[in-house]
Amino acid sequence: MAPPRDFYADLGVSRTASQAEIQRAYRKLARELHPDVNKAPDAEERFKDVSEAYAVLSDPDQRKRYDAFGADFRRVPEDVDPDTWARAGTGTGTGAGGGFGGFEGGFRGVDFEDLFGDAFARRRRGPGAGRHGGGWGPVPGADQEAMVELSVEEAYHGTRRKLTLSGPGGTRTVEVDIPAGVTDGQRIRLAGQGARGTDGGQPGDLYLVVSIRPDDRYRVEGRNIFTRLPVTPWEAALGTTVALETPGGETKVKVPPGTSSGRRLRLRGRGLPNPRGQPGDLYAEVQITVPPKLSDQERRLFERLAAASSYNPRERR
């Protein structure tokens, strides 16, 4: 029999890793191993493994049980004391489940009903005993977590995604609705969409972690969106109104006379929507550009401007 998997090893983190370290490790691996981007033969299986590991270790309660009971953490009754369990195992097997053996068949000759008392016996005789081989009564399904990478437009408008999830019962596919206005790093709870329970237990919840994909056109900070607005020298000097493409569609931007590069023009409410409050803003950052190649007439006009103007941008004012 293959040894039990070590969820910490799956994510490449230490047993003392913080939640932030666990999340960073998962996000890095999920990006590398996602079947949409990694076509290696074992990528999908490794992606499922790291997703299951993260679903457990990112949940403080599940992580505590995993650290105490190892590979059997889903099968051990909730009211079993971890210290008593460790003593029964002569102090071995914490964490990755090493040395536990099968829970149903007893542990190193220990009578669990004698060790854990009536609570164990009640679980064993609970609904479903003898029908599915576990007999511990209804066991709720585990919560699961999945990363969803979105474009800026998808985060703005909302979208629908088909996800492949792995768990103790195998893999399954779910379709989920992503609401408009989600932000980078946001967790979305989908009640009852997690792992299935056993013996009539309620399913767990599914948590989606949003990652907004980097975009050449937009930079997203919270709900605010930043984009470049190229203008010509004469448009910046004289002022104008130009069209600007945004995630919400094309809009018009008024460039005041005398605008310099780097100036931010604020478009209130044109950032990411907010279902519970004020939307973010969109900032158009002015970038003055010159023609890459001047015509003869353009060159003469610029020479006349240079001769007529006393403006020196390098002077201290």
C-alpha positions as CSV (number, residue, x, y, z in Angstrom):
1,M,0.0,0.0,0.0
2,A,1.3,3.4,-0.9
3,P,2.1,5.7,2.1
4,P,-0.4,8.4,2.8
5,R,0.1,11.7,1.0
6,D,1.6,14.6,3.1
7,F,-0.5,17.8,2.4
8,Y,2.4,20.0,3.5
9,A,4.8,18.3,1.1
10,D,2.2,18.7,-1.7
11,L,2.3,22.4,-1.2
12,G,6.1,22.5,-0.5
13,V,5.7,24.3,2.9
14,S,6.8,23.5,6.4
15,R,4.4,22.2,9.1
16,T,4.7,25.6,10.8
17,A,3.8,27.6,7.7
18,S,1.5,30.5,8.2
19,Q,-1.8,30.8,6.4
20,A,-0.3,33.5,4.2
21,E,2.6,31.2,3.2
22,I,0.2,28.4,2.5
23,Q,-1.9,30.6,0.3
24,R,1.1,31.9,-1.6
25,A,2.4,28.4,-2.2
26,Y,-1.0,27.2,-3.5
27,R,-1.5,30.2,-5.8
28,K,2.0,29.7,-7.3
29,L,1.5,25.9,-7.9
30,A,-2.1,26.4,-9.2
31,R,-0.8,28.8,-11.8
32,E,1.9,26.4,-12.8
33,L,-0.1,23.2,-12.9
34,H,-3.6,24.3,-14.1
35,P,-4.6,22.0,-17.0
36,D,-5.4,25.0,-19.2
37,V,-1.7,26.1,-19.2
38,N,0.3,23.0,-18.3
39,K,0.0,20.1,-20.7
40,A,2.4,17.7,-18.9
41,P,1.0,14.2,-18.4
42,D,0.9,14.5,-14.6
43,A,0.0,18.2,-14.3
44,E,-3.7,17.6,-13.9
45,E,-3.2,15.0,-11.1
46,R,-0.7,17.2,-9.3
47,F,-3.2,20.1,-9.6
48,K,-5.9,18.0,-8.0
49,D,-3.5,17.0,-5.2
50,V,-2.4,20.6,-4.4
51,S,-6.1,21.8,-4.5
52,E,-7.1,19.1,-2.0
53,A,-4.1,19.9,0.2
54,Y,-4.9,23.6,0.2
55,A,-8.6,23.0,0.9
56,V,-7.6,21.2,4.1
57,L,-4.7,23.3,5.3
58,S,-6.4,26.7,4.5
59,D,-9.2,25.8,6.9
60,P,-8.0,26.2,10.5
61,D,-10.3,23.5,11.9
62,Q,-9.5,21.0,9.2
63,R,-5.8,21.7,9.5
64,K,-5.9,21.1,13.3
65,R,-7.6,17.8,12.8
66,Y,-5.1,16.8,10.0
67,D,-2.2,17.7,12.2
68,A,-3.7,15.6,15.0
69,F,-5.0,12.6,13.1
70,G,-3.2,12.6,9.8
71,A,-4.7,10.6,6.9
72,D,-7.6,9.5,9.1
73,F,-8.7,13.0,10.0
74,R,-12.0,12.7,8.1
75,R,-12.9,9.4,9.7
76,V,-12.1,10.1,13.3
77,P,-15.2,11.1,15.3
78,E,-15.4,14.8,16.2
79,D,-15.3,14.1,19.9
80,V,-12.2,12.0,19.9
81,D,-9.5,13.7,22.0
82,P,-6.2,14.2,20.0
83,D,-4.0,13.6,23.0
84,T,-5.8,10.3,23.7
85,W,-5.4,9.4,20.1
86,A,-1.7,10.2,20.1
87,R,-1.2,8.1,23.3
88,A,-3.0,5.2,21.7
89,G,-0.5,5.4,18.8
90,T,2.5,5.5,21.1
91,G,3.2,9.0,19.9
92,T,3.7,8.3,16.2
93,G,2.0,9.3,13.1
94,T,1.0,12.9,13.7
95,G,0.5,15.2,10.7
96,A,0.9,13.2,7.5
97,G,-0.8,10.2,8.8
98,G,2.2,7.9,9.1
99,G,1.7,4.9,11.3
100,F,-2.0,5.2,11.8
101,G,-3.3,2.2,10.0
102,G,-7.0,1.6,9.2
103,F,-9.3,3.2,11.7
104,E,-12.2,0.7,11.1
105,G,-10.1,-2.3,11.9
106,G,-8.7,-0.9,15.2
107,F,-5.3,0.5,15.9
108,R,-2.5,-1.7,17.0
109,G,-4.8,-4.0,18.9
110,V,-6.5,-1.1,20.8
111,D,-10.2,-1.5,21.5
112,F,-11.5,1.9,20.5
113,E,-14.9,1.5,22.2
114,D,-13.0,0.8,25.4
115,L,-10.6,3.7,24.8
116,F,-13.1,6.4,23.7
117,G,-16.2,5.2,25.6
118,D,-19.8,5.5,24.6
119,A,-19.3,8.3,22.2
120,F,-17.3,6.0,19.9
121,A,-20.0,3.3,20.2
122,R,-22.8,5.7,19.4
123,R,-20.9,6.9,16.3
124,R,-20.4,3.3,15.2
125,R,-24.0,2.4,15.7
126,G,-25.3,5.6,14.0
127,P,-27.3,5.9,10.8
128,G,-25.7,3.9,8.0
129,A,-23.8,1.5,10.2
130,G,-22.9,-1.6,8.3
131,R,-24.2,-0.3,5.0
132,H,-21.2,1.7,3.7
133,G,-18.4,0.2,5.7
134,G,-17.8,3.3,7.8
135,G,-20.7,3.4,10.2
136,W,-19.9,6.6,11.9
137,G,-23.2,8.3,11.2
138,P,-23.7,11.3,8.9
139,V,-20.4,13.0,8.2
140,P,-20.4,16.5,6.7
141,G,-18.5,17.0,3.5
142,A,-15.3,19.0,3.6
143,D,-15.1,22.6,2.5
144,Q,-13.1,23.0,-0.7
145,E,-11.3,26.0,-2.3
146,A,-10.5,26.7,-5.9
147,M,-8.6,29.5,-7.6
148,V,-10.4,31.3,-10.4
149,E,-8.3,33.5,-12.7
150,L,-10.3,36.2,-14.5
151,S,-9.6,38.9,-17.0
152,V,-10.3,42.5,-16.0
153,E,-13.4,42.5,-18.2
154,E,-14.6,39.3,-16.6
155,A,-14.1,40.8,-13.1
156,Y,-16.0,43.9,-14.2
157,H,-19.0,42.2,-15.9
158,G,-19.1,38.9,-14.1
159,T,-18.9,35.5,-15.8
160,R,-19.7,31.8,-15.6
161,R,-17.0,29.2,-15.2
162,K,-16.8,25.4,-15.3
163,L,-14.5,24.0,-12.6
164,T,-13.0,20.5,-12.1
165,L,-12.8,19.7,-8.4
166,S,-11.1,16.8,-6.7
167,G,-11.9,15.3,-3.3
168,P,-12.2,12.0,-1.5
169,G,-15.1,10.9,-3.7
170,G,-13.1,11.6,-6.9
171,T,-13.3,14.4,-9.4
172,R,-16.5,16.3,-10.4
173,T,-17.3,19.3,-12.5
174,V,-19.4,22.3,-11.4
175,E,-20.5,25.4,-13.1
176,V,-20.3,28.6,-11.0
177,D,-21.5,32.1,-11.5
178,I,-18.9,34.8,-10.7
179,P,-20.6,38.1,-9.8
180,A,-19.7,41.4,-11.3
181,G,-17.3,43.5,-9.4
182,V,-15.1,40.9,-7.7
183,T,-11.6,42.0,-6.6
184,D,-8.2,40.3,-6.7
185,G,-7.9,37.9,-3.7
186,Q,-11.6,38.0,-2.9
187,R,-13.1,34.7,-1.6
188,I,-16.5,33.8,-2.7
189,R,-18.5,31.3,-0.7
190,L,-20.8,28.9,-2.5
191,A,-22.9,27.1,0.1
192,G,-23.3,23.4,-0.4
193,Q,-21.0,23.2,-3.4
194,G,-18.1,21.6,-1.6
195,A,-17.3,18.0,-1.1
196,R,-20.2,15.6,-0.6
197,G,-21.0,14.3,2.8
198,T,-21.3,10.6,3.7
199,D,-24.2,8.7,5.2
200,G,-26.5,11.6,4.6
201,G,-24.2,14.3,5.8
202,Q,-24.5,17.8,4.4
203,P,-22.1,18.8,1.7
204,G,-19.4,21.3,2.5
205,D,-19.0,24.8,1.0
206,L,-16.9,25.8,-2.0
207,Y,-14.8,28.9,-1.7
208,L,-13.5,30.6,-4.9
209,V,-10.4,32.6,-4.6
210,V,-10.3,35.3,-7.3
211,S,-7.1,36.2,-9.2
212,I,-7.3,39.0,-11.7
213,R,-4.9,38.2,-14.6
214,P,-2.3,40.9,-15.4
215,D,-3.3,43.0,-18.4
216,D,-1.2,45.2,-20.7
217,R,-4.0,47.8,-20.8
218,Y,-5.2,48.0,-17.2
219,R,-3.8,47.9,-13.7
220,V,-6.2,47.1,-10.9
221,E,-5.8,48.3,-7.3
222,G,-8.7,47.3,-5.2
223,R,-11.7,48.5,-7.1
224,N,-9.8,51.3,-8.9
225,I,-8.6,50.8,-12.5
226,F,-5.6,52.6,-14.1
227,T,-5.0,52.8,-17.8
228,R,-2.8,54.9,-20.1
229,L,-4.2,57.7,-22.2
230,P,-1.9,58.5,-25.2
231,V,-2.2,62.1,-26.5
232,T,-0.3,64.2,-29.0
233,P,1.7,67.3,-27.9
234,W,-0.8,69.7,-29.4
235,E,-3.8,67.8,-27.8
236,A,-2.1,68.2,-24.5
237,A,-1.2,71.8,-25.0
238,L,-4.5,73.0,-26.5
239,G,-6.9,70.6,-24.7
240,T,-9.3,68.1,-26.4
241,T,-11.8,65.4,-25.9
242,V,-10.7,61.8,-26.8
243,A,-12.3,58.4,-26.8
244,L,-11.0,55.9,-24.2
245,E,-11.7,52.2,-24.1
246,T,-12.5,50.9,-20.6
247,P,-13.7,47.5,-19.2
248,G,-17.2,48.9,-19.2
249,G,-17.1,50.1,-22.8
250,E,-15.9,53.2,-24.7
251,T,-16.2,56.6,-23.0
252,K,-15.1,60.2,-23.6
253,V,-12.3,61.9,-21.7
254,K,-11.8,65.6,-21.5
255,V,-8.1,66.6,-21.6
256,P,-7.7,70.1,-20.1
257,P,-5.3,72.5,-21.9
258,G,-1.8,72.5,-20.6
259,T,-1.9,68.8,-19.6
260,S,1.5,67.2,-19.0
261,S,2.5,63.5,-19.1
262,G,1.7,61.6,-15.9
263,R,-1.4,63.6,-15.1
264,R,-4.2,61.4,-13.9
265,L,-7.7,62.2,-15.1
266,R,-10.3,60.7,-12.8
267,L,-13.5,59.1,-14.2
268,R,-15.6,58.7,-11.1
269,G,-17.5,55.4,-10.8
270,R,-15.9,53.8,-13.9
271,G,-13.8,51.3,-11.9
272,L,-14.9,47.8,-10.7
273,P,-18.6,47.7,-9.7
274,N,-19.5,47.2,-6.0
275,P,-22.7,45.3,-5.3
276,R,-22.7,46.6,-1.7
277,G,-21.5,50.2,-2.1
278,Q,-19.7,52.7,-4.2
279,P,-17.9,51.5,-7.3
280,G,-14.3,52.2,-7.9
281,D,-12.9,54.9,-10.1
282,L,-11.0,54.7,-13.4
283,Y,-7.8,56.8,-13.7
284,A,-6.6,57.7,-17.2
285,E,-2.8,58.4,-17.0
286,V,-1.8,60.9,-19.7
287,Q,1.1,59.9,-21.9
288,I,2.3,62.5,-24.4
289,T,3.6,60.8,-27.6
290,V,5.2,62.3,-30.6
291,P,5.1,61.1,-34.2
292,P,7.8,58.5,-34.8
293,K,8.6,60.1,-38.1
294,L,7.9,63.8,-38.9
295,S,6.8,65.0,-42.3
296,D,8.5,68.0,-43.8
297,Q,5.6,70.2,-42.8
298,E,5.5,68.9,-39.3
299,R,9.2,69.4,-38.9
300,R,8.9,73.1,-40.1
301,L,6.0,73.7,-37.7
302,F,7.9,72.2,-34.7
303,E,10.9,74.3,-35.6
304,R,8.8,77.5,-35.7
305,L,7.3,76.5,-32.3
306,A,10.7,75.9,-30.9
307,A,11.9,79.3,-32.0
308,A,8.8,81.1,-30.7
309,S,8.5,79.5,-27.3
310,S,10.5,80.5,-24.2
311,Y,9.2,77.6,-22.2
312,N,12.0,75.5,-20.5
313,P,10.6,72.4,-18.6
314,R,14.0,72.0,-16.9
315,E,14.0,75.3,-15.1
316,R,13.1,75.3,-11.5
317,R,9.9,77.2,-10.7
